[in-house]
């Protein structure tokens, strides 16, 4: 696999727009775009958009935010499973 280098100027120029358009900042009213869709909109290649998004997410969100998101998703999944499968024992305390 070849080494990919993200130009810092390209990152700085597109970071905010990539995050705004991506699934990183989800709202009920708006579906985030895929990296491919963002690339087409901004005139970049998909790999560049993916790299910008990944680096920007790490820059913008502290580790505890990621941990809270993982915990939220884990609880939501167990609650859904308990309800959908009619198995209250699956719901976490």
Rosetta silent file (secondary structure, phi, psi, omega in degrees, C-alpha in Angstrom):
SEQUENCE: XXXXXXXXXXXXXXXXXXXXXXXXXXXXXXXXXXXXXXXXXXXXXXXXXXXXXXXXXXXXXXXXXXXXXXXXXXXXXXXXXXXXXXXXXXXXX
SCORE:     score description
SCORE:     0.000 S_00000001
   1 L     0.000  136.680 -178.513    0.000    0.000    0.000 S_00000001
   2 L   -79.735  149.820  177.821    1.309    3.429   -0.919 S_00000001
   3 L   -75.623  132.653  179.733    1.873    6.148    1.641 S_00000001
   4 L  -107.839  128.135  179.349   -0.727    8.938    1.445 S_00000001
   5 L  -115.383  124.360  178.356    0.310   12.470    2.382 S_00000001
   6 L   -91.956  119.817  178.946   -2.332   15.089    3.068 S_00000001
   7 L   -63.903  123.041 -178.745   -1.187   18.569    2.084 S_00000001
   8 H   -57.106  -33.283  178.537   -1.614   20.811    5.173 S_00000001
   9 H   -68.936  -39.291  177.381   -2.887   23.672    2.994 S_00000001
  10 H   -65.198  -42.926  178.030   -5.558   21.439    1.426 S_00000001
  11 H   -58.886  -50.906 -177.776   -6.519   20.245    4.915 S_00000001
  12 H   -61.727  -39.464 -177.023   -6.799   23.799    6.283 S_00000001
  13 H   -69.366  -34.664 -170.960   -8.780   24.992    3.262 S_00000001
  14 H  -111.708   -7.821 -174.069  -11.362   22.160    3.284 S_00000001
  15 H   -52.941  -54.238 -175.378  -11.538   20.899    6.884 S_00000001
  16 H   -63.250  -40.138 -179.325  -14.572   22.891    8.040 S_00000001
  17 H   -69.366  -40.761  178.071  -16.569   22.221    4.871 S_00000001
  18 H   -61.507  -46.503  178.856  -15.799   18.492    4.911 S_00000001
  19 H   -63.161  -40.408 -179.186  -16.944   18.223    8.536 S_00000001
  20 H   -63.202  -37.885 -176.877  -20.067   20.273    7.848 S_00000001
  21 H   -85.098  -17.869 -171.277  -21.086   18.049    4.943 S_00000001
  22 E   -82.779  176.218  174.124  -20.121   14.707    6.496 S_00000001
  23 L   -75.527   -4.121 -178.777  -21.916   12.259    8.744 S_00000001
  24 L   -61.956  -38.582  179.112  -19.649   13.475   11.529 S_00000001
  25 L  -112.308   83.817 -175.455  -22.117   16.203   12.462 S_00000001
  26 L   -85.388  142.048  171.384  -25.473   14.490   12.161 S_00000001
  27 L  -133.939  159.140 -179.715  -28.798   16.207   12.583 S_00000001
  28 L   -65.360  -35.058 -175.909  -32.310   14.872   12.235 S_00000001
  29 L   -75.470  -20.566 -170.920  -33.081   17.356    9.458 S_00000001
  30 L  -138.738  129.025  173.851  -30.073   16.546    7.295 S_00000001
  31 L   -81.474  133.424  175.165  -28.346   13.411    6.157 S_00000001
  32 L   -71.512  154.892  179.806  -24.592   13.748    6.021 S_00000001
  33 E   -88.175  154.006  173.988  -22.904   13.083    2.712 S_00000001
  34 L   -73.258  165.584  177.305  -20.539   10.200    2.032 S_00000001
  35 H   -59.683  -38.301  178.793  -16.872   10.935    1.393 S_00000001
  36 H   -63.240  -43.924  179.110  -17.485   10.264   -2.310 S_00000001
  37 H   -64.178  -40.343  178.079  -20.379   12.752   -2.421 S_00000001
  38 H   -64.520  -43.519  179.490  -18.295   15.374   -0.616 S_00000001
  39 H   -58.199  -44.556  179.425  -15.397   14.783   -3.004 S_00000001
  40 H   -63.022  -41.296 -178.394  -17.657   15.327   -6.005 S_00000001
  41 H   -67.265  -38.399 -175.366  -19.095   18.501   -4.498 S_00000001
  42 H   -94.671   -4.856 -179.379  -15.699   19.992   -3.586 S_00000001
  43 L    73.371   30.920  177.806  -13.779   18.796   -6.640 S_00000001
  44 L  -114.686  166.995  173.532  -11.418   16.606   -4.611 S_00000001
  45 L   -84.742  156.986 -174.297  -10.680   12.906   -4.824 S_00000001
  46 H   -60.081  -40.449 -179.009  -12.414   10.602   -2.347 S_00000001
  47 H   -61.601  -39.867  178.579   -9.197    9.538   -0.568 S_00000001
  48 H   -63.853  -43.380  178.982   -8.315   13.176    0.155 S_00000001
  49 H   -63.023  -42.841  178.872  -11.772   13.814    1.625 S_00000001
  50 H   -59.777  -46.148  179.799  -11.511   10.688    3.790 S_00000001
  51 H   -63.408  -43.419  178.293   -8.135   11.797    5.137 S_00000001
  52 H   -59.966  -46.471 -177.295   -9.383   15.332    5.805 S_00000001
  53 H   -62.901  -45.879 -177.786  -12.453   14.003    7.642 S_00000001
  54 H   -63.800  -46.093  179.889  -10.527   11.526    9.783 S_00000001
  55 H   -66.036  -42.074 -178.820   -7.861   14.042   10.813 S_00000001
  56 H   -64.763  -39.484  177.523  -10.460   16.782   11.408 S_00000001
  57 H   -61.344  -41.683  178.469  -12.580   14.499   13.601 S_00000001
  58 H   -66.420  -36.677  179.530   -9.525   13.747   15.728 S_00000001
  59 H   -70.560  -34.848 -171.173   -8.675   17.456   15.904 S_00000001
  60 H   -90.382  -26.889 -174.767  -12.210   18.555   16.803 S_00000001
  61 L  -117.552  123.911  177.745  -13.370   15.933   19.280 S_00000001
  62 L   -70.311  163.818 -177.532  -11.493   15.038   22.463 S_00000001
  63 H   -56.382  -40.497 -178.419  -11.087   11.394   23.487 S_00000001
  64 H   -64.878  -26.722  175.671  -13.789   11.599   26.164 S_00000001
  65 H   -67.245  -41.742  176.958  -16.285   12.676   23.478 S_00000001
  66 H   -63.416  -42.397 -179.574  -15.518    9.508   21.513 S_00000001
  67 H   -64.594  -40.014  176.838  -15.899    7.425   24.675 S_00000001
  68 H   -64.355  -38.997  179.221  -19.281    9.018   25.468 S_00000001
  69 H   -65.266  -42.180  177.981  -20.459    8.337   21.919 S_00000001
  70 H   -62.423  -44.716  179.628  -19.431    4.674   22.152 S_00000001
  71 H   -63.862  -43.137  178.303  -21.237    4.298   25.491 S_00000001
  72 H   -59.207  -46.620 -178.976  -24.364    6.018   24.134 S_00000001
  73 H   -65.632  -39.167  178.764  -24.453    3.723   21.095 S_00000001
  74 H   -62.270  -45.617  178.797  -23.892    0.621   23.224 S_00000001
  75 H   -64.950  -43.451 -179.773  -26.796    1.547   25.534 S_00000001
  76 H   -61.410  -40.997  179.004  -29.065    2.476   22.633 S_00000001
  77 H   -65.845  -41.979 -179.691  -28.384   -0.857   20.921 S_00000001
  78 H   -68.743  -36.594  176.671  -29.081   -2.878   24.050 S_00000001
  79 H   -65.751  -41.666  178.335  -32.303   -0.949   24.698 S_00000001
  80 H   -63.207  -45.512 -179.419  -33.413   -1.489   21.108 S_00000001
  81 H   -61.250  -42.241  179.656  -32.600   -5.205   21.276 S_00000001
  82 H   -61.773  -42.226 -179.270  -34.519   -5.569   24.549 S_00000001
  83 H   -72.653  -49.938 -175.515  -37.556   -3.841   23.075 S_00000001
  84 H   -66.340  -36.908 -178.061  -37.480   -5.389   19.595 S_00000001
  85 L   -93.152    1.199 -177.549  -36.835   -8.914   20.806 S_00000001
  86 L    52.857   47.264 -179.901  -39.178   -8.564   23.788 S_00000001
  87 L  -128.633   82.519 -178.953  -36.276   -9.556   26.025 S_00000001
  88 H   -57.580  -21.450  179.654  -36.069   -7.121   28.957 S_00000001
  89 H   -67.520  -16.735  178.413  -33.103   -9.089   30.265 S_00000001
  90 H   -80.214  -19.038 -178.363  -31.026   -7.630   27.404 S_00000001
  91 L   -73.584  134.661 -179.804  -31.513   -4.072   28.632 S_00000001
  92 L   -76.493  150.632  179.722  -28.621   -2.788   30.678 S_00000001
  93 L   -68.321    0.000    0.000  -29.261   -1.550   34.216 S_00000001
